[in-house]
Amino acid sequence: MAPRENSHEPSGTPVPVETGYATLATLRTGVKAYVEKEGGLRKAEILNQAVRGGHLKFYVHYEEFNKRLDEWVSTDRIDLTKPVEWPAPEKPEKKKAQAPKKDVPPRPDQKNLKRSRSKLDREISATPSEATSVNIPGKAPRPSKAGGKENKEIVVTSEVPDGSTPKPEDEEMDLVDVQDAAAQAKAAAPENFSREEEIEKLRTGGSMTQNQTEISRVRNLDKIQMGKYEVEPWYFSPYPIDFVDSEMVYICEFCLSYYGEVTSFERHRSKCTLLHPPGNEIYRDDNVSFFEIDGRRQRTWCRNLCLLSKLFLDHKTLYYDVDPFLFYCMAVRDEHGCHLVGYFSKEKESAEGYNVACILTLPQYQRKGYGKVLIDFSYLLSKRENKLGSPEKPLSDLGLLGYRAYWQEVIVDLLIEDKVEANIEDIGAVTAMTTNDVLHTLQNLNMLRYSKNQHVIVLTDAVIEQRERQKAKEKIKGKRNIDPEKLIWKPPVFSAASRTWNW
């Protein structure tokens, strides 16, 4: 008998785990083995296996690491001298016991039957139907307008009967609302899982996706070359299946066309005349430009952009339905042209008031301050529109960190410099942030107090000291800023046809 170890279910109940020694022939999907990673051994779960380049390889997910670090490993990196954990056997489906046959009851009176049916119809018609949304790729199903925590606007009032501080809807700020995600995943998954199993899969899978079928997808590209950079993708993106066996996929950094062979790519580069994103340049400073691109007018380019961004955003499924979106692309300029740094997309008309649908800084430009510039630019557009804006949820993990840092920095600077009255509504009006985002930030910084039947914003010494340290770092590294005077833009107006999908 193989020894058994204990793991834990979501409820905390120990579950016996079967362990033992394996060979390459007995390794299969679901087995957890030790894999060499950066000079050490880490426990990893085998998600797939295939012959790639004439050699057997395994696709693994490292425990307690983000899904973006999943990778194909060769057999010599798997340590079979240590015991492996075998996947638990599938539970047999419980068959409903057939009820013993009973005597057939007498046929009911037709008059009473009609009366029962009419009563049932009245009950059904009187019951409000559960609101559903069309499952459009790239758009998370939106909640009903009728109610629910997704639709409640949090407002700090001057008086609260019990004197308690209202709690912001932190669930909206989470990477995924696990209950909603589980429900959506269950609807999309071909297999039947319990609600608890779905939540556990989303919690432990290291994925921000709301679609269960996306979680199991294996990253299909090993490397991409874009301009002078070679980048390792993080996630699956639906590029042509022919590229799976390509060691490198070549992407034109101007038109975003993609090629699996260097000769084809070089032939394309000799003919490609595009030197910047194909839209109107609406902002330019010393080295950064922003271009506004209509998904309906530049459909191919925007689809290619979404394919590219899907390599680095696990929750993103949009790649072809680009007509209802505007894309604001940031580029750095040099003598060779305008090189794409990142972008955010925005619905032409958002019923929920979102000013960002999807946002990404390409990995080769991350940790250089460009993410905050993208966020700042999105709020600058909202100010020009005289609207309050907020990013569409769920945010990716890096997106959430970026927004939290931006909100804290902007709000604390306003309060330190006394540029705004210390109340939530005025802060939102000056920054174009929603009340919920301002409230979330203030409570996250522990800056809300309740005194004399009203809520007071308190600028604590800890917050001031933290901001001073950040400013000291910014002086050394430099900080990228947006100059509102250099934005040449008016909010575009669209016809009803241009705001919808052109199917």
N, C-alpha and C positions, 0 to 999 in steps of 0.2 A: 504494500500500500504506500502511495506517495504521501509524504507529510502534508499537513494542512496548516495554513496560517490564517489569521483573522484579518479581514478588512471590515469596513463599516458601510452600512446602507445609510441613506439620508436620515433615517429615524434614529441612527446610532446603534442599531442592533448588529452585533458581530456576524459576519458572513464567512463561512469557511472557504479558504482559497486553496486549490490543489496545486502543489508545486512538485517539481521533478526536473530531471535532466532531459535535454532535447538534442536532436541532431538537425542538420540543415533540412533533412527530408521530412522531419516531423514539425518544423516550424510552420505556423499558419496564422491567419488573421485572428487577432484577439490575444495572442500570446504576449506576455510581458517578459522581456529579457534585458540583460545589461548590454549597453552599446557604448563603444568608445566615443567620447565627445570632448574635444579640447583637452586631450591628455588625461581624462578621467573616465570612469565608468558611470553611466546614468541609466536608470531604469526607463525603458521605453516600450510602448505598445506597438505591435506590428499592425499597420492599417491596410497594407497591400503588399503584394510581391509580384515581380515581373522580370522578364529577361530584357535587359536594356544594354545595348552595345555588345551583345553576345555574352553577357555575364548576368548571373542571378543577383537581383538586388531587392531589398526590402524597404518599404516606406514606413517610417516610424514617427511616433509622437512621444516626446519626452515628458514624463510625468512632472507636473508642477511648473511647466514651461509653456509660454504662449504658443498657439498653433502655428504662428508664422515661422517657428524654428523647426517644424516638421521637415524631414528630408529623406532622400533616398540614400541608403547606406549599402556598402558592399558587404559580402559575407564575412570578410576578415575583421570587420569592426564589431561583430557580435560575439560576445564572450560566452561560449557554450560550456565553459568549465564551471559556471555558476548555475544554480537552479533557476528555472523559469517558472512563471505563473501561468497555468493553463486557464483558458476562458471557462467560465461556468457553463455547464450544459444548458441548452435551451429548455425552458420549462414547457412541458407538453400542454397543449391546449386542453382546457377542461371541457369535456363534452357534457352538454346538458342531459341529465338523465330523463329518459322519456317517461312522461307521466303515464300512469296506468290508464288504460282506456275506460272511460265511464260511459254510462248510458247516455245516449244522445238526448238532450233536453227537448221538450216539445217546442215546436216552432212558435215564436212569439206572434202575438196579434199584430197584423200589419199596421193598424191604426196607432198602436203604442210604439211600434218601431219607428214610424215616421216622426212621431212626437219626440222620441229620444234623439233622432238624428238632427232635427231642427234645433233642439236645445244644445246639442254639441256644437253645431255650426255657430250658434250665437256666442258660445263661450270662446270659440277659436277667434271669431272676428273681434270680440271684445278684448282679447289678450294682445298687448302691443307686441308686434313682431320684433325679433332681435335684429338690430341693424347690422347689415353686412356691407362690405365694400368689394368691388370687383378686384380680383387678384391680378393686378397689373405688375409685370416684372419690373423690379427696381423701385417700387413704391410699397412701403409697409402698409398693410391694411389699416385704415384710419378708424378711430373709434366713433361711436354714435354721437350725434350732437345732443342726444336726449339727456345725457348725464354720465356719471362715472368719474373716477378720479382723473382721467386724462383730460377732462374738459373743464375742471373747476379752476377758476382764476383765484389765486391766493392774494388777498389784499390785507395789509395790516391796518386794523381799525384803531381808533383812539381809545376805545373802551372794550374790555373783555370781561365778562361777568366773573369768571373764576380767577382772573389775573394770570392766566397761563399764557405762555408765548406760543403763537400758532406755529405749527410745524410745516415747513415748506414741503412741496411734493418731491421729495428726493427720488421717488421712484422714476419720475420723468427724466432725472439726470443720470440714472443708471445706464450702463451699456445696453442692457435689454431688460424690459419688464418681463420677468421670467414667466409669469402667469400668462400674459398675452402671447409671448413667444412660444410657450408650450402649446397653447391652443392652436396657434397658426401652424406650428410644426406638425402637430398631430393631424391637422387637416390635409397637409401636403404629403406626409410620409406614406409610402405604400404599406408599411407594416403597422400593426396596432401596438401602441405602447400605452401604459397607464399614465395618468397625469404626473404622478410622482417620478416615473422613469423619464418622462420628457424633460421635466425641470432639472433632474440630476444630469441628464445628458448635456443640457445647455450650460449648466453650472460648471461641470468638470471638463467639457470639451474644449475649453480655451477658445471658443468661437463667438463672435458677435452676431452671427447670422440669425435671422428669425425663421429661416427655412431649413427644416431638418435634412432635406436632401443636399443642401450645400455643405453641411458639416462633414459628411463622409467623403467629399470630393478631394482627390489627391492633387497636389500642386503639379501642374503639367509642364511647366517650363523650368529649365535649370538656370539659365542665364539670359539676360538681354543686354544688348549693346545699344546705347542711345547717346549719340555724339561721342564725346571722349570718355564716357563712363561705361563700365561694366557693372551691372546690378543683378543681384540675386532676388528673384520674385519671392513674395511671402505667401501668396495664396493662389488658388485656382482662378483662371480666367479663360473664357470660352474661345480661345484662339483655335485656328484650324487644327484638326487632329494630326495632320502631317507634321506639325512642329514638335510633337511629343518626343521624338527621337533626335531632335536637333540639339547639338551641344550649345549652340548660341542662336538666339533669334535677334535679328537686326531690325531696329526700329528707327525710321527717319525722324529726327528730332524736330523737324519743321512741319511735315505733312502727316506724320505719325503712321505712315504705311509700314507694313511689317513683312519681313522676308526670312526664310529659313536657310538660305545659302548666301554666302558673302558675294558671289559673282552677281547674283540677281540684285542684291542691295547696291553694289557699286554701280551697276548699270542704271539703277533708279537714281542714285545720287548725281550721276552725270547729267541727268535730264531734269531733275526736280528744280524748279525755279522759286519755290516758296521760301521766304526768309523770315517769316513771322506768322503767328496765328492768323487765320483768315477772317479777321473781323475788324471793327472800328477801334482804333487806338483812342481810349478815352482818358488816359492818364499817362504822364511821363515826367520823371524827375531825372536826377543825375545818372542813374543806371538801371532803373526799374520802369517797366511799362505795363499797363493793363489794357487788355483787348476784350471787347464785348462781342460775343459770337452767338448768333441765333441758331438754335438746333435745327430749325426748319430750313433755313437757308444753306447751312453748311452741315448737312446731315452726315455725310461720310466722315468728315473730319471729327465731328463730335462723337460719332460711334467709335472711331478709333481711339479717341481720348478716354472714353468709358472702358473700353477693353484694356487699355493701359492701366487705368486707375484700379480696375478690379484685381490686378496683380498685387495691390497693396492695401485693399480694403475688403475685409472678409464679408462684411454685411451687405456689400453693394451687389445688386443683381441687374441693375439697369445697364444696358449697353446698346440697345437699338431703338428704343422709344424715346427719342431725344427732342421731338418736335415741340413739346410744351415747355422747354427749358431754355434759359439763357446761360451761357457759360462765360465766366469772367476769368481770363487766363493771365497770370503774372509771368513776365519774362524779363530776363536780364539781357542787356544789349552789349555787344562788342562788335569788332570789325567784320565778323562773319554773319551776324544777324541777331535775331531775338530768340534766346534759348528759353524754352518752357521750364519754369520753376515749380509751378503749382497752379491750382485753379479752385474755384468753387462754382457750383451750379445753383440755379435759382429758378423756381417756377415762375412762369410769366404771370400767373395769377394764383396766389396761395390763399385758400379759404381760412387757413389757420394762422396766417400772418408770418409764416417762416421766411426769413431772408436768406437762408442757405439750405439747400437740399443735400448737397454732398460737398465735402471739402478735402483737399489733399495737397500736401507738399511732397514732391517726389523725393525718394530716399537720399539721392545724391546731393540734395540741397537742404536736408533737415539739420536741425541744431545750429542754424545760422540766423535765426530771427525772422525767417520768411513766413512762418506760420502765423505769427501775430500780425504781420502786415496784411495777410489775406483776411484775417478776422476783422481787423480794423477797417479795411476797405469795404467789407460787407456792411458794417454799421454806418460808414460814411454814405453809402448809397441809401440806406434806410433814412438817414437824416435828410437827405435831399428829397426823399419821397414823403417826408413828414409822417413817418410811421415808426412804430416800435417793432423790432425784429428779434427773432430767436432762431437758433439752428434747429433743423428737423431732427427728431429723435427716432431711433437710438443713434448716439454718436459712437464712432469707433473709440477704442481705448486711448489712442494718441490724440484724437480729436477732443475727447472729453478733458484730458489733461490740459490741452492748449486753451480751450475755452475757459476753464476754471482759472488758469493763470492770468488770462487776459481780463476777465471780469474783475478779479481781485485787484490787479494793477490799476485799472482805470478808475474804479470806485474809490480805492484808497487815496489815489492822487487827487481826485476831486475833493475829498473831505479834508485832506491835509492842507491843500491850497485854498480852502474855503471858496471854491468856485460855485458851490451849490448849497442850497438849504439842506440840512440833515434830515430829510425825509425821503421815503422810498419813491414816491410819485415824482418828485423833482429830479432825483437821480436818474430815474428811467427816462424822463423827458429830455434831459441833457445828453445822455449817452445813447439814446434810442434802444435801450434794453427793456425787455418786458419786466413787469412787476415781479413775476415769479423768479426770473433769473437774478434780479437784484436781491430779492429776499433770500434766495438760496445761497448767494455769495455772503451776505451779511451773517447769516446763521452759521455758515461753514467757518467763518472767521470769529465766531462768538462775539459779535458786535451788537447784538440786539438785547436790550434790557427793558423790563417793565417797571415803570415808576409813575406813581400818582395817576393811576387809571389810564395810562397811555404808554405806547412803546417808544423807546428812545434809542437812537443809534449812538453807540459809544465807540470812539476811536481809541483802542487800547494801546498801551505802551508796547506790547509784544508785536502788534501789527505794524506800528510805526517803525520799530527797530528792524523788522523783517524787510520792510520796504526800503529802508536806508541801505541795508546790505545789498539788496538787488540793484539799487542805483549805483552803488560803488562798483559792482561788477559791470554794469552797463557802460560806465565811464572807461573801463579798461578794454572791454570787448567792442564797444560801440553799439549803438541802437539804431535800428531802422525805423523811420517814421513816415507816415503819409501826410503830405501837405494838401489840405482840402482845396486850396486856391488853384492847384494844378489839375483838378478834376474838371474836365469839360464834358458834361453829360446832363441830359434831361431824362426823366423816367419815360421809357418807351411806352407807347400805347398800341395795343394789338386788337385785331378783330377777333371775333369769337372763333373763327375757323383756325387762326394761327395759334390759339392757346390749347388746342386739342391734338390728339394723335391722328396722323393722316393715314389711317388704315383703310 
